Amino acid sequence: MRIIFLGNPYNRYESLRNFFYAERFHNGLIRNGHSVYYYADKEDARNTLSGRLIKSHGIRKANKKLLNLVKNIRPHAIVFSHIGVITPITMHEVRSRYPDTKMCYINVDAAFSPANIRNLDLMKLCCSSIFMTTGGKFLEEQETDSCSFHYIPNVTDSSIDIGRAFEQEKPTFDVASFMHGQHNKQSDQIDRLSLADQVANIDDIKTCYHGFDQHPGLYGINYFEALGRSAMTLCLNRHSCDGHDSTAKTRYMYSSDRTAHVMGNGSMALISKDFALDKLYNNDEAVFFDSDKD
């Protein structure tokens, strides 16, 4: 298939963040034999001009470029790994001009995020398929006559996940935990921060903590080297977002991509049963806990 893939390579971070989900899906499409044109629409829009005109002029330019790409490539599919630059007007124009071109959207954000629900409502008006990292009844309820919804887990990538924690005879760290944001006690992450602190206070535990409680985030090769030297990693997902608590339905089989990073780099994943990932992985593939005490 000929595919236009809209991703965000984070070039401005000089490869510090080249391990996110978009790069993984893009690599997978190529490995499966598809001809893929990677269009970094956000980067394109951002780099158009300097000053206040960046947003409006850049977005117009990116939308025009996508229409030209579709005309020149005549793709079988357009895959959106994010939204925010390409407008619904442009998407509908593509559908009108090229009805055989399918559009789909990969959504990895939490279903209990109000902003993400707005994104889903927008994209299901334009796409024929949406792939989400949340499953079950929530997914079923999103279906429309013109847009199907499908569960897809976060993915590993052998060209990115280079750590081999299971090969370490004496791992540097007993337990790791990564949260790619500067969370603090006043945020809605208090439960998972508390659990991470409890683990850190166990006698003789060597921890590798980054991205919360004043510990700087870890990126690039340093991130993967740390994963590859950690025997176990706490996969602590948030339970709420922007003041909205999750429910058993909206967090069903959901996980941040850190779980895939942990497993892909050979560290033993410690996962809360609250997110029903024991429906996806077996007990010999991850460790599932019921409570902080457990």
FENVEN-V433643 format. One record per residue. N is the residue number from 0. RES is the residue in three letters. PSI is psi in whole degrees, 0 to 359 (none if undefined). OMEGA is omega in radians with two decimals (NA if undefined). Layout:
# FENVEN-V433643
<<N	RES	PSI	OMEGA> <N	RES	PSI	OMEGA>>
This chain:
# FENVEN-V433643
<<0	MET	149	2.96> <1	ARG	126	-3.03> <2	ILE	136	2.90> <3	ILE	121	-3.11> <4	PHE	120	3.12> <5	LEU	112	-3.11> <6	GLY	178	3.14> <7	ASN	95	-3.02> <8	PRO	359	3.11> <9	TYR	45	-3.13> <10	ASN	331	-3.09> <11	ARG	348	3.10> <12	TYR	8	3.05> <13	GLU	50	3.07> <14	SER	10	3.06> <15	LEU	336	-3.08> <16	ARG	33	-3.08> <17	ASN	13	-3.09> <18	PHE	7	-3.08> <19	PHE	174	-2.93> <20	TYR	326	-3.08> <21	ALA	318	-3.13> <22	GLU	325	-3.12> <23	ARG	314	3.13> <24	PHE	321	3.10> <25	HIS	313	3.11> <26	ASN	320	-3.13> <27	GLY	321	3.11> <28	LEU	318	3.13> <29	ILE	316	-3.14> <30	ARG	333	3.14> <31	ASN	12	2.96> <32	GLY	11	-3.13> <33	HIS	153	3.04> <34	SER	112	-2.97> <35	VAL	127	3.00> <36	TYR	117	-3.13> <37	TYR	115	3.09> <38	TYR	113	3.11> <39	ALA	79	-3.02> <40	ASP	322	3.13> <41	LYS	316	3.11> <42	GLU	319	-3.13> <43	ASP	314	-3.14> <44	ALA	321	-3.09> <45	ARG	327	-3.04> <46	ASN	7	-3.05> <47	THR	306	-3.10> <48	LEU	175	3.00> <49	SER	156	3.10> <50	GLY	198	-3.00> <51	ARG	344	-3.09> <52	LEU	357	-3.09> <53	ILE	306	-2.96> <54	LYS	305	-3.05> <55	SER	312	-3.11> <56	HIS	319	-3.13> <57	GLY	319	3.13> <58	ILE	318	3.11> <59	ARG	317	-3.13> <60	LYS	316	-3.13> <61	ALA	320	3.12> <62	ASN	319	3.10> <63	LYS	319	-3.14> <64	LYS	319	3.12> <65	LEU	317	3.12> <66	LEU	321	3.11> <67	ASN	322	3.10> <68	LEU	317	3.13> <69	VAL	319	3.13> <70	LYS	319	-3.07> <71	ASN	325	-3.06> <72	ILE	329	-3.02> <73	ARG	63	-3.05> <74	PRO	152	2.99> <75	HIS	332	-3.10> <76	ALA	149	2.97> <77	ILE	125	-3.11> <78	VAL	120	3.09> <79	PHE	122	3.05> <80	SER	358	3.06> <81	HIS	171	3.05> <82	ILE	172	3.10> <83	GLY	340	-3.14> <84	VAL	309	3.13> <85	ILE	126	-3.03> <86	THR	158	3.05> <87	PRO	328	3.12> <88	ILE	316	3.11> <89	THR	318	3.13> <90	MET	317	3.13> <91	HIS	328	3.10> <92	GLU	321	3.07> <93	VAL	314	-3.13> <94	ARG	323	-3.13> <95	SER	316	-3.09> <96	ARG	325	-3.02> <97	TYR	74	-3.05> <98	PRO	340	-3.14> <99	ASP	349	3.09> <100	THR	120	3.14> <101	LYS	145	3.06> <102	MET	134	3.09> <103	CYS	163	-3.02> <104	TYR	129	3.04> <105	ILE	118	-3.08> <106	ASN	117	-3.09> <107	VAL	7	-3.09> <108	ASP	164	-3.06> <109	ALA	141	3.12> <110	ALA	350	3.09> <111	PHE	13	3.04> <112	SER	120	3.13> <113	PRO	322	3.13> <114	ALA	323	-3.14> <115	ASN	324	3.09> <116	ILE	320	3.08> <117	ARG	320	3.11> <118	ASN	317	3.14> <119	LEU	317	3.13> <120	ASP	325	3.12> <121	LEU	312	-3.01> <122	MET	332	-3.14> <123	LYS	352	3.00> <124	LEU	342	-3.04> <125	CYS	333	-3.01> <126	CYS	156	3.06> <127	SER	339	3.12> <128	SER	144	3.04> <129	ILE	132	3.13> <130	PHE	127	-3.06> <131	MET	152	3.04> <132	THR	21	2.97> <133	THR	136	-3.07> <134	GLY	198	3.03> <135	GLY	212	-3.02> <136	LYS	324	3.12> <137	PHE	316	-3.13> <138	LEU	316	-3.13> <139	GLU	323	-3.09> <140	GLU	344	-3.13> <141	GLN	344	-3.06> <142	GLU	143	3.00> <143	THR	173	3.13> <144	ASP	333	-3.06> <145	SER	351	-3.07> <146	CYS	121	3.09> <147	SER	150	3.14> <148	PHE	142	-3.08> <149	HIS	142	3.08> <150	TYR	137	3.04> <151	ILE	128	3.13> <152	PRO	163	2.97> <153	ASN	146	-2.96> <154	VAL	153	2.99> <155	THR	165	-3.12> <156	ASP	115	-3.04> <157	SER	341	3.11> <158	SER	345	3.13> <159	ILE	314	-3.09> <160	ASP	89	-3.00> <161	ILE	354	-3.12> <162	GLY	149	3.11> <163	ARG	69	-3.08> <164	ALA	327	-3.08> <165	PHE	346	3.11> <166	GLU	355	-3.10> <167	GLN	119	3.11> <168	GLU	322	3.10> <169	LYS	86	-3.13> <170	PRO	145	3.13> <171	THR	323	-3.07> <172	PHE	145	3.05> <173	ASP	314	-3.08> <174	VAL	133	3.06> <175	ALA	160	3.01> <176	SER	129	-3.11> <177	PHE	133	3.03> <178	MET	112	-3.02> <179	HIS	69	3.09> <180	GLY	157	-3.12> <181	GLN	78	-3.11> <182	HIS	153	3.12> <183	ASN	180	-3.06> <184	LYS	340	-3.11> <185	GLN	353	-3.11> <186	SER	178	-3.14> <187	ASP	17	-3.14> <188	GLN	14	-2.93> <189	ILE	324	-3.11> <190	ASP	312	-3.10> <191	ARG	330	3.05> <192	LEU	320	3.12> <193	SER	317	3.14> <194	LEU	318	3.11> <195	ALA	320	3.12> <196	ASP	320	3.13> <197	GLN	319	3.12> <198	VAL	318	-3.12> <199	ALA	334	-3.09> <200	ASN	0	3.05> <201	ILE	137	-3.10> <202	ASP	136	3.02> <203	ASP	19	3.07> <204	ILE	129	3.07> <205	LYS	114	-3.06> <206	THR	156	3.05> <207	CYS	94	-3.04> <208	TYR	133	3.13> <209	HIS	143	3.04> <210	GLY	12	3.10> <211	PHE	163	3.12> <212	ASP	47	3.08> <213	GLN	1	3.04> <214	HIS	126	-3.11> <215	PRO	151	3.08> <216	GLY	157	-3.12> <217	LEU	130	-3.05> <218	TYR	174	3.07> <219	GLY	209	-3.09> <220	ILE	331	3.13> <221	ASN	325	3.12> <222	TYR	312	-3.08> <223	PHE	326	3.07> <224	GLU	322	3.11> <225	ALA	317	3.09> <226	LEU	319	-3.10> <227	GLY	352	3.12> <228	ARG	15	-3.12> <229	SER	122	-3.11> <230	ALA	318	-3.11> <231	MET	154	3.09> <232	THR	131	3.05> <233	LEU	118	3.08> <234	CYS	87	-3.01> <235	LEU	102	3.11> <236	ASN	151	3.06> <237	ARG	148	3.11> <238	HIS	351	-3.13> <239	SER	165	-3.12> <240	CYS	125	3.13> <241	ASP	39	3.10> <242	GLY	0	3.14> <243	HIS	118	3.14> <244	ASP	148	3.07> <245	SER	164	3.02> <246	THR	170	3.12> <247	ALA	328	-3.13> <248	LYS	317	-3.03> <249	THR	349	3.08> <250	ARG	10	-3.05> <251	TYR	117	3.13> <252	MET	17	3.10> <253	TYR	147	3.01> <254	SER	149	2.96> <255	SER	165	-3.11> <256	ASP	351	3.10> <257	ARG	328	3.13> <258	THR	318	3.09> <259	ALA	322	3.11> <260	HIS	316	-3.10> <261	VAL	309	-3.09> <262	MET	323	-3.13> <263	GLY	335	3.13> <264	ASN	12	2.96> <265	GLY	11	3.06> <266	SER	148	-3.13> <267	MET	121	-3.07> <268	ALA	128	3.06> <269	LEU	113	-2.93> <270	ILE	136	3.08> <271	SER	138	3.10> <272	LYS	346	-3.13> <273	ASP	334	-3.05> <274	PHE	7	3.02> <275	ALA	27	3.09> <276	LEU	351	3.03> <277	ASP	351	3.01> <278	LYS	341	-3.10> <279	LEU	320	-3.12> <280	TYR	150	3.09> <281	ASN	168	-3.13> <282	ASN	343	3.08> <283	ASP	7	3.11> <284	GLU	340	3.12> <285	ALA	165	3.08> <286	VAL	126	-3.10> <287	PHE	133	-3.14> <288	PHE	150	-3.09> <289	ASP	333	-3.02> <290	SER	173	3.08> <291	ASP	317	-3.13> <292	LYS	316	3.11> <293	ASP	none	NA>>
